[in-house]
Amino acid sequence: MARRCDACGRGSNRANNRSHSNVATKKEQNANLQPRRLAGMKVKVCTRCLKTLAK
C-alpha cells in the first residue's frame, strides 16, 4: 500500500542526508500516517489532518 494520506494525499518527500564531509546521500522522508476509523472506514491519515479534523 502507498504511504499516502487518504484525506489530503500528502506523501513522501525526497531529501539528502549530509555527512560531516558534506557528502549528499538520498533519503526518503515519509508522512506521519496513523491508522484511524473515520465514518466506519479504516483509513491512513497524516497527523496534520488529524489535528484539522479535531477542530
N, C-alpha and C positions, 0 to 999 in steps of 0.2 A: 504494500500500500504506500501511496505517496506521503511524504512528510509535508503536508499542506493543510492549512486551516480550512475547515468546512464552512466557516462563516464568512471570512474575508478573503480567502485564497492566498494568504501570506505563506511563503515557502522558505526554502533555504537561501543562504547568501554565500557568495564566494569571497574569500579574503586571503590574506597572506599571513603565515607565521613568520616572525622576524627573529633570527638568531642574534647572538651577541656581535657577530661579524656582519650583521645586516643582510644576510642571505635570505631571500624570499622563498618560502615553500607554500604551495597552495593548500588551503584547508577549506572545509565547508562548515558554515555555522547554521545549525538547524533552528527553526522556530520552536519556542517553548510550548509544545502541544500537550493538552491534558484531555483524557477521555471524560466526557460528560454525557449525561442523558438529558436531552432537550426535546421537549414536545413528544416524548415517548420514543425517540430515536437515539441510538448511541452514536455520538459524533466526536471528532477530534477538533478541539477549539484552542486557539492560542490564548495565552494569559491576558493579552491586551483586549481581546474580545470578551473574555470572562469578566474583566473589570468594567467594560462598557455595558454588558448585559445586566450587571448587578445594579446599575443606576436606574 
